[in-house]
Amino acid sequence: MQAEEYTRRGKELVDYIGQYLTEIRSRRVLPDVQPGFLRPLLPSSAPCEPEPWENILQDVENIIMPGVVHWQSPHMHAYFPALNSWPSLLGDMLADAINCLGFTWASSPACTELEMCVMDWLCKALGLPDHFLHHHQDSRGGGILQSTVSECTLVALLAARKDKILQMKSRDSTEMFTDSLTDTDESILNSRLIAYASDQAHSSVEKAGLISLVKIRFLETDEKFSLRGETLQRAIQEDRRRGLLPVMLCATLGSTGVCSFDCLAELGPICAREGLWLHVDAAYAGSALLCPELRYFLSGMEFADSFVFNPSKWMMVHFDCTAFWVKDKFKLQQTFSVDPLYLRHDNSGATDFMHWQIPLSRRFRSLKLWFVMRSFGLKNLQAHIRHGVEMAKLFESLVRSDSNFQIPAERHLGLVVFCLVGGNALTQELLRRLTQSGTMFLIPAAVGTKLIIRFTVTSQFTQPEDICRDWGIIQRTAAELIKPGFGARPLSLSLSTDTEASEDEQETLWQEQEAEKLGDRLTEGRMRLEPMIDKHLVHQGQRRATRSMSCSAELPPTRPDSAHNLREAPPPGALAQIPESPVPTEGRRGQKRLLKFHSVPSLWQCAMQQMYRPLHWSTSRASYFTCCTLTQK
């Protein structure tokens, strides 16, 4: 393909993209395909001779599009938004043509300096503290565009780990250890570090712990799914008594399950006083900070050492584009700096972003962000965010108007969670039918023992008519499901002539009756549960319990049927997996089953420990879990 043909074909592709996005409502949101569908449709090896462009573009429509989840559709309500926009697409088109690798200032000065400028623009637009600015006389920090929030969480943990280890080696840490740590190997010190997150935190926090070999303790949240200062302070004190060294807290603003917010106003001062790196994950909710009236969860941000959010979610800057700020850039540089001769240049005082991140090379991401901010202006970006919130409020009002549904958690921003009052079996079957229809895409979560369905307003194309259309489908599907005899839950059930039967016993009886009805209908062939969803989520939960420092799948004996312990991918399977009443345990024996030892290896646990002088700490191993608070012996 030469320049003349590229120009012609480029215009054709732009027309195709324009038609795709403007007519996206007509496409089935979720593809009706199975794993491996594409292999029989493609040759077993690449072509030896060039193929006509017409054939390639035709195969996009015939082969690729039938297997695509249409994330820009107004009927896409799963996960969180992953939006694009015309200016963003044009910005990346230009960045792809330039194709620079901006690892140092010298490798592409404009790439580095535009990124610094637009990150300062964005920092001010969100109302973040001045210490995150590149160009400010009192700032040691700045911002950088990365690929994902997951990467930024790992970067923050690695930087916090390095800084804490350097602190430990630079002085006599008599508070924790009897010997000087100056000559102690860093792998030994690393084995004593522990970081914190709420039980609502994203799975990327757990993955960061696995990679960095830093223990992660997930802390219990309150009735609003918010991590509070008292809980953090108690955990820090417990861990210090066990000889561990707290290093970081990852606070969540806008959790995946119900978009809950940790209390920064309480957590921030504790982190500052106790010497913890405070990392704030606002992947979805960060875009809402463009609107001053939606900054109600920002109190305490002045204590943050790092802050991250995804413009690629709600801000119409397409993936990948993650904005990450740090209060002290030198702590990143001391963690990631390498200085081979071939990367050195004359302007050594300039910013080299390769020292701020894990990879070396980096894309010209700032172009599309610059295009979006200039093309829309802050006024129109704010209007876009407010429109999404209004659409969520509309859906919330529709759900509340139907007595067959309930909303078990408060709506925040553009996310509404709901379920059928009939219980988990009905909610699961409703989700299965909606997903199977392809008319919309929804995913499950759990509030305590209750299976819920997440409904996120994701598309900038969403209008009230789209919300009403989707609600109509949900309502009709639920009516068909309830009609054969799965009515709303009775207000009271009697187990026997004993009028003293507890609410839990009544709930258990109702659950058993519903399970029997469900089994009868399955036998009659009138309803078929899809095993794929159940098995996938059950296995996913098992893997997480095994690899993390969280509790097993069993319910905690001290937690009643309350709105706690949300997981973004719970098993929505049979009622045995998510019961509607607490599972009884056998006192201390049941409590013990909730404990899991840390599986993070360290040289202290290996034969190589003989190479190092042993330290004196109070405990050899520690147990941490998500659901219950550690108790003093």
N, C-alpha and C positions, 0 to 999 in steps of 0.2 A: 504494500500500500504506500503510495506516494502522497505528497502534500495535497495535490489537487483532489485526489480521491478521498483523503482524510477529511477535507473540508466538506465535501458532499455527504459522505457517510456520517460525519459528525452532526450535521444538520438533521439528517434522518433519525439519528439516535436521540437527539434532543427532542424531536417531535414525538418519538415513541415514549420517552420518559414523561413528557408533558401529558400525553394521552393516558398513560398508565396512572399517574397520580390524580388527574382530574376525574377519571372514571373508576377510581379504585373501589367505590361503593358497590359496583356490580360484581366484584370478584368474591369468591368464597374465601373467608378470612383464614380458615384453617384447612390445609390441603388434605385430601382424602387419599393418602398414600401410605405405604408400609415401608419399613426399613429395607433397603436394597432395591427400591423401585427404579432407580436411575441406571443401574449397571446394564440391564438388558437393552436399554435405549441408546447406548453409546458403543462405538467400536471398541474392541479390546486393546487397541494401540493407537497412537497418534497418527494422523495422515502424513504420508510422505510428500504429497503435492499440495499446494495451496488450494483452499476451497473458496468458492464465491461468497462474498459478503452477504448476499441475499439469503443463502442457505444458513449461514451462521445466525443471522438475526431471526430467521424463521424458527430455528431450533430453540432460541430463547423463549419464544412464545409457546412452542409445542412441547418442549421437554422440561425447561427450567421452571417456568411460571406455574405449572400444575403442582410443583413441589415446594412452593414458596409460602411462608406465613407472611401475610400482608400487614406489616407493622404500622403502616401509615393509614390503615383503614379506620374510619370512625367507629367500627364495630370490633376493633381490637381493644380488649379490656384486661388482658393478662399482664403480669409483671408491672413495669412502669413505662412511661413514654420512651420512645426511641425515635425522635422526630428529625426530619430534615426540612429544608426550605429551599426556594429557588436561589437566593443569594449564597447559601451554604454550598449547594451543588456547584455553582459557578466558581466559588472560591477554591474548592478542591480540584476542580478541573484545571485551574491555573497552577495550583501547587503541584499537581501531578505532571504538568508540562515542564515546570521548572525543575522538579525532582532533585532538590538539593538535600544534602545530608548535614543538617545543622548541628553537628556535635560540638564544634568550637565556634567562637566568634569569627575566626579567620575563614572557616569553611563556608560561611554564608552570613556576612554581617547583617543583612536585612532580616534574615530569618530570626536571628537572635534578638535584635533590637525591636522589631515589630512585636514579638512575643512579650518582651518586657513592657512595652507600652500598653498593649491591649490587656495584659494582666492587671496593670494598674488601673485602667479604665474599669475593668470588671470588678476589681476590689472596691473601688469607690461606689460603683453602681449598686453593689450588694450591701453597703454600709458596714464593711468589715473594718477592723482596727488598722490604724496607719502603720503599725509595725509589720504589716504584710506587703507594704509598697516597696517597689524597687527604687523609685525616685522620691525619696523623702529623707530629710537631713537626720532624723532621729531613728531611722529604720536600719536594721541589720538583716532584714529578711527580703522576701520577694516571692513572686509566683512563677510557675512553670506549667506548661501543658503536657500532660502525660496521656497514656493510652486508656487506662481504666482506673477506677477507684480502688480496685483490688491491688493493683500495682502500687498505688500511692500509700495504701495502708501498710503494705510490706516495707516500702521505703521509710515511712515514719517509724515503724518498729525497729528496723535496722539502725536508723539514726539514733533513736532513743537508747537502744542497746549499746551502741558504740560509745555514746556520751556517758552512759552510766558506768561502763567498764573503765573508761579513762578516769572517771572520778574516783572509782574504787582503787585504781592502781596509783593514783597521784598522791594519796594521803594514807595515813594509818587509820583504817576503818574499825576502830575499837568498838564502835556501837554494835557491829554485827559479828565480828571475828576477833579472835584473840591475837592473831598474827598479822603482820603487815602483808598487804596484798601486792606490793610493788612488783615482785618477781613471780607472781602466780600466773600460770597460763590462762589466757582469756577463755578457753573452753571450759575451764573449771568455774570461773566466775559466771559464765553464761548459764551454767546449769542451776544457778541459784536465783536467776531472774524470774520474775512473774509479772505478767500484764493482765489488765482487766478489761472487760466489756460487759454490757448488759446481756441478759438472756434473750433480748430482742435483736442483738447485733447480727449483721450480715455474715454469711458463711466465709467471706473473704478474711475476716479477722482470725477465724480458726485456721485457715490455710496459711496465713502469715506466720502464725505460731508454729505450724508444722515445718515451714521452710527455715525459719530463723532458729528453731530449737529453743524457743522461749515458751514457757508454760503460759497458758491462757486460762484465766478463771472467769467464768460467766456468772454474773451477779444477778440476784433476784430483783425484779422490778415491782413497783407498787400496782395498785388497782387500775391505774391509767397507763400501765406498761412503761413507766418512766423510772430510770435509775436515779436514786436519791443519794444525797451526800452521806447520810447516816450509814447506809449500806456499804458504801465505798470505804468509809473510815473504819468501820468494823472489820472489813476484810483486810485492810492494810495492817491493822494492829495484830490480827490473827496470824498473818503471814510473816510479819517481822518476828513474832514470838517463835515461829517455826524455823527461823534462820534464813528465810527467803528475802529477796530484795525487790520490792515493787519498782517497776520501771516505767510503765505507761498505762494510760487509760484511753480506750477508744470509745468516745461518746457518740451516740447515734442521734441525729436530728432527722426524723422521718424514716422509721424502721420499715422493713420490707413488708411485714405482715399487716400492720394496721396504721402505719405512718405515725408512730408514737415518737415522743421527744424526751430524751434524757434531760435532767434538770442541771443545765450548765451553771446556773447561778449558785448552786450548792456544790457542784463537783469541782468547778474551777478553783476556788480558794483552797480546797483540800489538796488538789494536785500541786498548786504552787507551794503550799506549806510543807508537803511531804516529799517534794522533789520528783514528782511524776511528770512525764511528758504527756500533755493533753492533746490528743489527736481527735478532731471532730469530723465525723463522716456524715455529710449532708447530701449524699449522692442525688437523690430526687428532690428533696425539699429546698436545696440551695438555690434553685432558680426562682423560688417564691420570694426570696429576699430582694428581688428587683422591686417588689411592691412594699413600700414602707409600712402599710397596715398589716402585712403578713410577717413582720419581723418580731412577733411576740415571743418567739423561742430563742432569740439571739442574746438575751441577757446572760452575761458571763463569758462571752466570746473573747473578751480582753485577756483572759487567762490562757487561751489556746496557743499551743506551740505550732500546730499545723491545722489546716482546714482544707477539705476537699469536697468538690461536688462535680456533677456531670452536666455541662451545657448540652451534651449529646442526648440528654433525656428530655427535658421540658423546654429548653431554650432554643430549639430548632436549629442547632448546630450539629450536623449529623456525626455519627460515630466514625473514628474515635476522636474524642475531645474531652479531656478531663482536666479541670482547673485545680491546681494544688499550690497552696501557699505555706510558707514556713516563717516563723518569727526570726530564726537565726540561720541564715544560709550557710554559715561556716560549719554548723553541725552536720549538714548534708555533705559538705565538701570533705570533712575529715573522715567521713564514712566511705565515700565513693571515689575519691580522687586517685587517679593513676596518671603518670606523667611520662609516657614513652617519648622518645626523641622525635618520632615522626608526627606527633600531635602538637608539638610546641610551635609557638609563633611569636612574633615580635611584640604584639599587644597583650602582654601577660596580665595586665590589669583589667582586661575586659572580662565580661561574664562568659564562661564556657559551661553550657548546660550539661555537658557530658559528666561533670562532677556532681550533678544534682540527681542522678538517676542510675538505674541498673544497666540498661543498654548503652551502647556508644552512640549509634546513629539515631537521628530523630527527624520526623517529617516536618514540613512547613505547615503545621496545624493552624497557626495564628492567622493565616490568610482568610480562611472561611469564617473564623470568629470575627475578624475585622470587617469582612463583608456583611455579616449579619447585623452587627451592632450599628454599622453606618446605614445600611439599607432600611432597617426597621426603625432605628432610634429607640431610646429607652421608653418613650411613650407608648409605642406600639407593642414592644415586648411586654410591658406591664399589662396592657390590654389583653394580650394573649394569655397571660397567666390568670388574670381575673376571669376571663371567659371559661377557662378550664375549671376553676373553682365553682363558678355558677352552674356549669353543667353537672358537676358532682352534687351540688345542693339540690338540683332538680331531681336527679335520680334518687337521692336520699328521701325526698318528700314523697316520691311515688312508692318506694318500698314501705315507708311508714304508714301509708294509707291502706295497706292490705294486711289484715290481721293474720294471714297465713305466714307472714314473714316477720323476722325480727332483725335488728341491727345490734349485735352484741358488743360493739366497740364504737367509740365516738369517731365521727367523720373528721378527717383532717385533710385540707387541701383538696386534691382531686381523687382521693381514694375512699370508697364506701365498701364496707364488708357486711354481708348479710347471710342469712340461712333460713331454712324453713323451721317453723316451730315444732314440726313433727319429729325432729330428731336427725341424727347423723345419717341414717340409712336413706331417708328421703332427700336430704341435702346432697348426698353423694350421687343418688340417681338423677336428681335434677341437673347437677353439673355434667354428668355423663351424657345425658340427652342433649343438653345445650351444646356441648363440645362436638358430639357426633353429628349434629345438624350442620355444622360449619357456618352458621349464621353469625356467630360471634365466638370470641376466644376468651375464656375465663380460666382461672387457676384456683386451687384450694389453698387454705391455710388452716390454722387451728387456734382457737382461743381457749386455753385450758383443755378441757375434754370435748369441746364443741367444735365440730367441723364447720368451717365457714367458706364462703365464696368471695373472692376479691373482685371488685368492679372498679377499674381505674379508667378515668377519662384520659386517653392517651393522644388522640389525634387533634391537630389544629383545624381539621375539617369538620369536627363534631359540631352538630347543631341540635337544638331542642328536638327536632323531628327524629334525629338518630337515636337520642336517648329514649324517646317515647316508643319508637319502633322496637328497640332492644328490650325495654321493659315489658312491652306487650308480648313478646315471644317468651320471656321468662315467666310472666304471669300465666299465659296459656299452657305452657309446658308444666308448670306447677299444678295447675287445675286438673290437667289430665292425670298427673301422678297421684294426686290426692283422691280423685273421684272414685276409684275402685274400693276404697275403704280405709285408706291411710289418712284419716282425719286429723285435725289439730289435736295436740296433746291434751288429754283431760286434765282438769285442774286438780283433781285428787283421785287416788285409787286406793282401795283397801286391800291389803294382803290377806287379811283374815278378819275374824270378828273383833280382833284387838284394835280398838280405836286409837291406841297409842303408837301405831305404826309410824315410823319416821318418814320424812320426805325422801331420804335416800332409798328406803325400801320401796316406797311408791314409785320412785323413778326407775328402780331396777325392774319392778314388775312391768311397768309400761314398756321398758326397753325390750324385755323378753317377749311381750305380746307383739310388739312391732316386728321383732326379728322373726317370730313365727309366721306373721302375715307375709313378710317379705319372702320367707322360704316357700310358703305355699304358692305365691305368685311366680316364683322362679320355677317351681316344679311344673306349674301349669303352662309355662312358656310365654306368659304375658309380659315378662320383664326379664331382661338379661343384664347382669352386672358385667362391666368390662374389666377383666382381670389385669389388663396391662397397667392401668393407672395404679391400682393397689400394689402390685408386686414391685413396680418401680419405686414407689415412694417408701414402701416398707424396707426394701433393700437399702435405699438411700439413707433412711434413718438409722439403720443398723451400722452402716459404714461410718456415719458421723459419730455415733456413740462409741465405736471402737477406736477411732482415730483421734478423738478430741478428749478434753478433760471435762466433758459434761457427763450427766447422769445417764443411766440406761433408759429404756423406753418405758419402764414401769412408772406409775404415778406415785408422787410423794405422799407419805402417810399424813403429813401435817398440812397439806393443802386441800381444802374442800373444793367443791365444784365451782371454781372461780375463774375469772378471766385472766389466766396467767400462762406463762411458759409457751408463748407463741413460737411456732416454727414455720418458716416460709414454705417448707415442703413436707407436711405431715402425712402420715398414711391415712387417706380417706377411705380405707377399705372397710371390711365388715366391722360390726360394732365391737367385736373383741379387741380391735386395734385402738379405737378411740371410744371408750365407754363413756356413758353420760353420768356415771356416778363413780366416786373414788373406789379404787380397789383396796380392800383391807389388807393390812400387812401384819406381821407377827412381831410387833414391838421392835426391840433393838435388832432382831434378825432381819426384819423387813427394812429397817433403816440402813443396815449394813449393805444390803444389795444395791442401794442407791449410790454407793461410793465406788469410784474407779481410781486406781492409781494412775499417775502420770506415765505415759508411754514414751516420753521424750528421752532419747538416749543422751548420755553425756560421757565424757572420758572418765569421770569419777566412777561410773558404773562398769567400766571396761577394765580389761587386764592392764591397759596402758596407764592406769592410775599410779602405778609404781614409779612412773617417770616424774611424778610431781609430788611436792611436799603436801601432805593432806592438810585440809583446813579443819577447824573445830567449829562445827555447827550443831545446833540443838537436835535436829532430826535428820534422818537419812532419806526418808521419803515422805511425801505429803499427799493427802487426798483432797480433791476439790470436785465440786459438782454443781450443776446448774440449779437444781430445783430447791434444795434446802440449804439453809444457812449452817455453817459449821458451828458446832457447839463445843464449849469448853469442857475438858475432862476434869 
